[in-house]
């Protein structure tokens, strides 16, 4: 069997002859870019359409009811907003009856050690927890074949032990076939029966597991240099991701030239936040931090890039050029590419590379500069043994030049190989408190009823433009406001766009609207008159009366419940609605991409550019990343049988009760009273006719 992607001249996997018997446990390993993830996706059945690529040869499966597939990226495979809903997603797609869902969900979550409340928001999970959630979602479907692609790449040592232990318990207690991909075979020794090694898409070895597990051996060709003058110093430093909430405890440390410091600690301990603060991309919340005697957060982007080199956790955020050659610098591009195994990709777009190749490129760019400090976030993630060895050698070369290095990492092999000084961070519950669940009558109402209730006064106000109808609607809505059970200050930010639209529309109409009555100001094309001011006020009130309720309602409506009501009451196609809901959740991830991309524009010396140029560059990169994330999310959803069946079962039942109809009646009443007041006062001003 061979697989070639569209537009590629070389197959990703070539002439594979592999047989996996039921119940076997197989480890697939090999260098980055050897075709491991492609093989996993083909076996899982998520690469099968002509648009995905072309397969030659044969792929046969037999005796499998379901295949479970867990991808590398935990962020991109979380589908639903709540914990139990996400695990239930695959069960709904396969038509499992509702009474059988909850026991299956609880059993799967217990198997992976993720014991959180059913409604816990998935956006509040750490990367390690998301990885376990993805595994639980696959296990709940009781697959005959379970495929895990780098399931421990984003985890700290405790998380690795937990996931590996979970898989070990599962394969010993359930009848399933296991295929796992990992650069670290020793983690799976004792669990797997066979090891298949790929290289450049070809099977180089297929052997039965025996003997002691192989160990990652990293050798540096240069000895460590002696540390020199202080480059970075922190004193009672308190860090923050959002500029308001402290992450972890105050830290104090020094980093000297030629010294490598490893920031260690569990997922969620603040390693990335501290690294980005040291890099000058986040301001300190309190305490002091200096690099070369200067607070790095106060430097311009150009000054910062001359002092500090940065590699973020997701290297895709750091690229600013359209080819690998341009990223490496045209003068020494081929030499640097050869060092990092990138010589075949010089004319490729950086974002088209595999995850491991992107990591190598970002490291090649960062280690080739003349900065005095390097800040690396998980520099060995997704790297094979050769990549880690080259990383160690390049860090030794940087040490010889007197460069200080700070790296956030959970890779014990790397820390030991490089002999890094360790700074241990401890996990604390330092995240901002989650917004409480909505309460009050609106939260219990059927979302479709609320949408219909908001449409009723809007339809009435769209028939006229006058002050009386809009004012009446606003007064009546204000009387109903206490029923929503939500503080006004929490709605202020959401109402801001509507308020601005009302103000700017009113100003425009006041200055350029049709003139009538007394003229108060005349200047060129501008005429402010009695009539234009009345029309401006009516327009502003109308925008507030129509937009305000919509903002308030959508602040209250839970997207998942809304999706349930659209499929169960409105009878919209399940797959269409659930696809939209998954895309809405992905927007949270893309928003995070935008923030980190802003950091890296500053780190690459482009933060001082004009706002329009910087915004365009960021928008293009985020657009490409969003497409890639969407593709991965689609694969993750398809791996859980999304779109296989025309109809789905539902984890939760959406009900439309008699009291829900009262909201629609109330909305119609507000619209009717507003129109009546307008007609009775003679202010009705029909928009049409």
C-alpha positions, 0 to 999 in steps of 0.5 A, spaced: 500 500 500 502 507 498 499 513 499 501 520 496 498 527 497 495 531 492 501 536 489 506 531 492 511 527 487 513 522 493 509 518 496 508 519 504 508 511 505 510 507 499 509 499 498 508 497 505 506 490 506 504 489 513 499 485 517 496 486 524 492 480 527 486 481 532 489 483 539 496 485 537 499 491 540 504 494 535 508 500 536 510 504 529 516 508 530 521 512 525 524 519 524 520 525 523 517 525 516 517 518 515 510 517 514 507 515 521 502 519 522 499 518 514 499 511 515 495 512 522 490 516 518 489 511 513 488 505 517 483 510 521 479 511 515 480 518 515 484 519 509 480 516 503 477 521 499 480 523 492 481 530 495 485 527 501 490 523 496 491 517 492 492 510 495 495 504 490 495 497 493 490 494 498 488 496 505 483 491 508 480 490 515 476 485 517 472 484 524 472 491 526 466 494 528 469 501 530 476 504 530 478 509 535 483 514 533 487 519 537 491 525 534 497 528 536 494 535 537 489 535 543 487 542 542 484 541 535 480 534 537 476 537 542 469 538 539 464 540 544 464 545 550 463 540 556 466 534 558 461 529 558 458 532 551 465 531 548 465 524 550 458 523 548 460 525 541 462 519 538 456 515 541 451 520 538 454 519 531 454 511 532 446 511 534 447 509 541 441 509 545 441 515 550 440 510 557 446 507 555 451 513 554 452 515 561 455 509 563 459 508 557 462 516 558 463 515 566 467 508 565 471 511 559 473 517 563 474 513 569 479 509 565 483 515 563 483 518 570 479 524 568 474 525 574 471 532 573 464 534 573 460 532 567 459 540 565 466 542 566 468 546 560 473 543 556 476 550 554 478 550 562 482 543 561 490 543 560 493 540 554 494 533 558 487 533 560 485 534 553 489 528 551 486 524 556 479 527 554 480 525 546 482 518 549 476 517 553 472 519 547 475 514 543 474 508 548 467 510 550 466 507 543 469 501 545 473 500 538 476 494 536 482 498 533 485 503 537 490 508 534 494 513 538 498 518 534 504 521 539 499 521 545 504 523 550 507 528 546 504 534 550 505 531 557 509 532 563 512 526 566 506 524 570 501 525 565 505 520 560 505 515 566 498 516 567 496 515 559 501 510 558 498 506 565 491 507 562 492 504 555 496 498 559 490 497 563 485 498 557 489 493 553 489 488 559 482 488 560 479 489 554 479 485 547 482 490 542 488 491 537 492 497 539 497 501 534 501 506 537 506 511 534 511 514 539 518 517 538 520 514 545 519 506 544 521 505 551 515 508 554 511 502 551 515 496 552 512 491 556 505 493 552 507 492 545 508 486 542 511 488 535 515 494 533 515 497 526 520 502 524 518 507 518 523 511 514 522 516 508 515 512 508 518 505 507 518 499 512 525 498 514 524 493 520 518 489 523 520 485 529 517 482 535 519 486 541 524 482 545 530 484 550 531 491 554 527 497 551 531 502 547 533 508 550 534 515 547 541 516 547 543 524 546 550 525 545 553 532 544 560 533 540 562 539 544 563 540 552 559 545 556 562 552 557 563 555 563 558 560 565 560 568 565 556 574 567 549 575 569 544 576 563 537 575 566 535 576 573 529 576 576 527 578 583 520 576 586 517 576 579 510 574 579 508 572 572 501 573 569 498 571 562 492 576 562 495 581 566 491 581 572 491 573 574 498 571 578 500 564 575 504 560 580 508 563 586 514 569 586 520 566 583 527 569 583 533 567 579 539 569 575 541 566 568 549 567 566 552 567 559 553 560 557 548 557 562 542 553 560 536 553 565 531 548 564 524 551 567 521 544 569 514 543 572 507 539 571 502 541 565 499 548 568 505 550 572 506 556 568 512 554 564 510 557 558 508 564 561 514 565 565 518 563 558 514 568 554 515 573 560 523 572 560 523 573 552 519 580 553 513 578 550 509 579 557 510 584 562 511 582 569 505 582 574 510 584 580 517 584 582 523 585 577 526 582 571 532 584 567 535 582 561 542 585 560 540 590 565 533 592 562 526 590 563 525 586 556 518 588 556 519 595 555 524 594 549 521 596 542 521 590 537 527 591 533 531 592 540 528 585 542 530 581 536 537 583 537 537 581 544 533 575 545 531 569 540 525 565 541 521 559 539 514 558 541 511 551 543 507 551 537 513 553 532 508 555 526 506 562 530 514 564 529 514 564 521 514 570 517 516 568 510 513 564 505 519 559 504 524 555 508 530 558 504 527 565 506 526 563 514 534 561 514 537 567 510 539 566 503 546 566 504 547 560 509 540 557 508 543 550 505 548 549 510 543 551 516 538 546 512 543 540 512 544 541 519 537 540 521 535 535 516 531 540 512 535 540 505 529 537 501 524 543 503 528 549 502 523 552 497 517 549 501 512 554 505 514 553 512 507 552 514 506 546 509 512 542 513 510 536 518 510 538 526 517 535 527 520 539 521 517 546 523 520 545 530 527 544 527 526 550 522 524 554 528 530 552 532 535 553 526 532 560 525 533 561 533 540 558 534 543 562 528 542 569 530 547 573 535 542 574 540 545 574 548 539 570 550 535 564 547 528 562 550 525 556 547 518 553 549 518 545 549 524 545 544 524 537 543 517 536 542 516 532 536 523 531 535 526 524 533 533 522 536 537 525 531 533 532 531 534 532 539 542 530 538 542 536 533 538 541 538 543 539 544 549 540 539 547 547 537 545 549 544 553 547 546 555 551 540 551 557 543 554 556 550 561 557 547 559 563 544 556 566 551 549 565 549 544 564 555 539 559 554 532 558 558 528 552 556 521 550 558 521 543 558 518 536 561 523 532 557 528 529 562 533 526 557 534 533 554 535 536 561 540 530 563 544 531 556 545 538 556 546 538 564 541 544 565 540 548 571 533 546 573 528 551 576 522 547 578 515 550 578 509 548 582 502 547 579 497 552 583 490 553 581 491 560 578 487 560 572 481 566 573 475 563 576 470 560 571 464 564 569 458 561 573 453 557 570 447 562 567 441 562 572 434 565 572 428 564 568 432 565 561 437 559 563 431 554 563 428 556 557 428 553 550 433 557 546 429 557 540 423 560 544 428 566 546 430 567 539 423 567 537 421 572 543 427 577 540 425 577 533 418 579 535 419 586 537 425 587 532 420 585 526 415 590 529 421 596 529 423 594 522 416 597 520 417 604 522 422 609 524 420 613 530 422 615 537 416 613 540 416 606 538 423 605 539 422 608 546 416 604 548 420 597 546 426 599 550 422 601 556 418 595 556 425 591 555 428 594 561 422 592 565 423 585 563 431 585 564 431 583 572 428 576 569 434 575 566 438 574 572 445 577 570 449 583 572 449 589 568 456 590 569 457 583 565 453 585 559 457 592 558 462 589 554 458 585 550 453 591 549 459 596 547 459 594 539 451 595 539 452 602 543 457 604 538 453 603 532 447 607 535 452 613 537 456 613 530 449 612 526 446 617 530 452 622 528 452 620 521 444 622 520 444 628 524 450 631 520 448 628 513 440 626 514 435 629 510 434 636 513 427 639 515 424 644 520 429 649 523 436 648 521 441 649 527 448 648 523 450 649 515 457 648 513 458 645 506 455 638 505 453 638 513 446 640 515 444 639 522 436 641 523 430 639 527 428 633 522 435 630 522 436 630 529 429 627 530 431 622 525 438 621 528 435 619 535 430 615 532 435 611 529 439 610 535 434 608 539 431 603 534 438 600 534 439 599 541 432 596 541 433 591 536 441 589 538 440 590 545 435 584 546 439 580 541 446 581 545 443 579 552 439 573 549 446 570 546 450 572 552 445 567 556 444 562 550 448 556 551 451 554 544 450 546 546 443 547 548 441 551 542 444 546 537 440 541 541 434 545 540 435 546 533 436 539 531 430 536 535 425 542 535 427 545 528 429 539 525 435 542 522 440 536 519 444 534 525 451 534 521 450 541 519 448 543 526 454 539 530 459 541 525 457 549 526 458 547 534 464 544 533 467 550 529 464 555 534 469 551 539 475 552 534 474 559 534 477 559 542 483 556 539 484 561 533 483 566 538 489 564 542 493 563 536 492 570 534 494 572 541 501 568 540 502 570 533 502 577 536 507 575 541 512 572 535 511 578 531 514 582 536 519 577 537 521 577 530 522 584 530 516 586 526 512 588 532 514 596 530 511 595 523 505 599 521 498 597 524 495 595 518 501 591 515 502 587 522 495 586 522 495 583 515 501 579 516 497 576 522 491 575 519 494 571 513 498 567 518 492 566 522 487 564 516 492 558 514 493 556 521 485 556 522 485 552 515 490 547 518 486 546 525 479 545 521 482 540 517 485 536 523 478 537 527 474 535 521 479 528 521 478 528 529 470 528 528 470 523 522 475 519 527 469 519 531 464 517 526 461 524 524 457 524 518 457 516 517 450 516 519 444 520 516 441 521 523 444 521 530 442 519 537 442 525 542 445 525 549 441 530 552 433 531 550 431 538 548 424 540 551 419 545 549 414 546 554 408 550 555 412 556 559 417 557 553 411 559 549 410 565 554 417 568 552 414 568 545 408 571 547 411 576 551 416 578 545 410 579 541 406 583 546 412 588 547 412 589 539 405 590 539 405 595 544 411 599 541 407 599 535 400 601 538 404 607 542 407 609 535 400 609 532 396 612 537 401 618 538 401 619 530 409 618 530 408 612 526 413 613 520 413 607 515 419 605 512 416 602 506 411 606 502 
